[in-house]
Structures are given as structure tokens and as C-alpha cells.
């Protein structure tokens, strides 16, 4: 077929000739480029915490959504926040607390998709402990990451307040993170703890047996997710929507095909891995299922920030003096991408093979 077809209808009808011209022009046009997005992470962030974006990358979901997603590593949460609030980086997977801090500094970030289905901090005790309810935390020594961070202390106090326990009824101590925290729990240095659930998953898979309680009133408010500056959400609205859909696909893949999700995640990390690595990562994802966004795979609001309950969290922080004013939840979170991102062919995810 030649370009002369565009000007000579000949024995064909004008309608057919114009249609042929259009087909020719489409054939000659180069393929559209993928839209670029950048995701910024702290360089010490555990891979498990970034399961969804790693799976979206390794499973090819970014590619399917015509996105070119690059990852930027920086040293420290403050640098992650600064890059996102300034628009230097597009997306930061981080806690809503970062948006709250930014708001107090006259800057703005909004969570547009969650990476969990529940509030991240949980209370826990060893499975063979005499602690069998929140009321049993009375008189106990409870470990938290640090005593200087507002969220772990305030949310622990607010959870225990629901059963009538005040600060004088227990003792909070700092136990650090990861191995330090797990050792303090397993050794009995503390009788209970309040920590992010994701941090406990590797130890649970490793054999640490725990009783776990979610926050009684904030439990459905996922406080960890994907945040961006309002300017980025506006300028890259369509790309952000497709990024969100890739993350929802990753959430569903964990539910339907956990081993495939584990393999995709390890592939995205970019280091050699063994069948044993796949088995362990699969076990971690399975242990985490109920707290991941697709805990209910039939939901059409996977990844949606729970705005009313999140407003309760903002009220709690204000009541405790952690923030100077009650922040309107619409200033730090939005669910505008949820309907688009949940428009996913679930059958295709169930049949995923790669």
C-alpha cells in the first residue's frame, strides 16, 4: 500500500479511500512512548514493605499500563518527603504521617492509594503469654520502636484507652526495630509490643508465634500507602491512575497467585534467587494476606483510603497535641483514583503466567 492511496480514490468509494488513508497513517505512526513516573524510597526500606510496587514491576504490570517507572533511592525519610513535596519525585510509598508532618510545615502531600487494608500498628504478645485480651495489658511492659515518635506511642495509648487503661497502667519502653525488637519480644524482655505488622511478618514465618490485636477504632484506616504532591496528581493524573491500577493488579496477584507474586517481587529486586527464596517470600505474602489491600478480592475499592476513619486518626493526633490543628482529611488523602484503578480483569490475574 502506498501513500498515493490518500489522494486517489479511483474505483473505490470516497468513504473506503478515506478509511484506507486512516489505516495507513496509523500504520506509519510510531508507537506511543510509555509515561515516566518516579518512585522514591529510603535506601534502608525493607523489600517486603515495598512488595506491591516490586510485584507490579516484576510481573510486568507497569509495562502493561504503559508506564516507565524508575526508582530513586535516598538516605532518610526526610529526603523522601522533601523530594515528594517539591515535586522532584512523583510518588513516595510512605505513611500518612509524612503528609501530616508536611502539612504542619506548610507543604502538602496526599495519599491516593493504600498499600494495606488495615491500620499498620498492632499490639501483640507471645502466643503462650497470659495476655489474652487488651485488658490484660494492664501492668505490663510494652515495647515500641521509640518513645519519641508520636504515632506508636499515641496509637498504643488510644488502643488501650478503649478498655479503660491509662498511661499509668502500663510501661512503654523503646526496643528498636527489626531484629532488636523481635529479640526483645522472644526473650521476654518485654511482655508485649506495639509495632507495624509488616515488620513482624518475617519473624512469624520464621516461627515466632504471636497473638495480634488491631487497633479497636482505627483498624480499618490504612495509614501506609502511596503519596504525591497535589501538583503531581494534577499534572500526571492519567499516569497516576494507571500506576494505581498496576498496584491493584499486584495486590490481586498476591491473593490469587502468591507464588507468582513472590517470584515477580524477587525478580524486581534484581538479585539472584533460589527456589528456597521463592518459598520463603511466598510464605511471607501468605502470612500477610489479611492486611494487604486485596484481603477482599471482590471489592471494587481495593486500595481506597478510608477517609472517615482516617479523619478520626487526625482528630486523635490533635487531641493528643501531636498536631496543632485538626487537619481536614481531604487535604492529606483522596480516593479519586479508586474506581479507575479497580477496573481490572480479575480473571486475567487469576490466570497470570509469566
Residue, then its C-alpha position, 0 to 999 in steps of 0.5 A: x500500500x502506498x501513500x498515493x492511496x490518500x489522494x486517489x480514490x479511483x474505483x473505490x468509494x470516497x468513504x473506503x479511500x478515506x478509511x484506507x488513508x486512516x489505516x495507513x497513517x496509523x500504520x506509519x505512526x510510531x508507537x506511543x512512548x510509555x509515561x515516566x513516573x518516579x518512585x522514591x524510597x529510603x535506601x534502608x526500606x525493607x523489600x517486603x514493605x515495598x512488595x506491591x510496587x516490586x510485584x507490579x514491576x516484576x510481573x510486568x504490570x507497569x509495562x502493561x499500563x504503559x508506564x516507565x517507572x524508575x526508582x530513586x533511592x535516598x538516605x532518610x525519610x526526610x529526603x523522601x518527603x522533601x523530594x515528594x513535596x517539591x515535586x522532584x519525585x512523583x510518588x513516595x510509598x510512605x505513611x500518612x504521617x509524612x503528609x501530616x508532618x508536611x502539612x504542619x510545615x506548610x507543604x502538602x502531600x496526599x495519599x491516593x492509594x493504600x498499600x494495606x487494608x488495615x491500620x499498620x500498628x498492632x499490639x501483640x504478645x507471645x502466643x503462650x503469654x497470659x495476655x489474652x485480651x487488651x485488658x490484660x495489658x494492664x501492668x505490663x511492659x510494652x515495647x515500641x520502636x521509640x518513645x519519641x515518635x508520636x504515632x506508636x506511642x499515641x496509637x498504643x495509648x488510644x488502643x488501650x484507652x478503649x478498655x479503660x487503661x491509662x498511661x499509668x497502667x502500663x510501661x512503654x519502653x523503646x526496643x528498636x526495630x527489626x531484629x532488636x525488637x523481635x529479640x526483645x519480644x522472644x526473650x521476654x524482655x518485654x511482655x508485649x509490643x506495639x509495632x507495624x505488622x509488616x515488620x513482624x511478618x518475617x519473624x512469624x514465618x520464621x516461627x515466632x508465634x504471636x497473638x495480634x490485636x488491631x487497633x479497636x477504632x482505627x483498624x480499618x484506616x490504612x495509614x501506609x500507602x502511596x503519596x504525591x504532591x497535589x501538583x503531581x496528581x494534577x499534572x500526571x493524573x492519567x499516569x497516576x491512575x494507571x500506576x494505581x491500577x498496576x498496584x491493584x493488579x499486584x495486590x490481586x496477584x498476591x491473593x490469587x497467585x502468591x507464588x507468582x507474586x513472590x517470584x515477580x517481587x524477587x525478580x524486581x529486586x534484581x538479585x539472584x534467587x533460589x527456589x528456597x527464596x521463592x518459598x520463603x517470600x511466598x510464605x511471607x505474602x501468605x502470612x500477610x494476606x489479611x492486611x494487604x489491600x486485596x484481603x477482599x478480592x471482590x471489592x471494587x475499592x481495593x486500595x481506597x483510603x478510608x477517609x472517615x476513619x482516617x479523619x478520626x486518626x487526625x482528630x486523635x493526633x490533635x487531641x493528643x497535641x501531636x498536631x496543632x490543628x485538626x487537619x481536614x482529611x481531604x487535604x492529606x488523602x483522596x480516593x479519586x483514583x479508586x474506581x479507575x484503578x479497580x477496573x481490572x480483569x480479575x480473571x486475567x490475574x487469576x490466570x497470570x503466567x509469566 
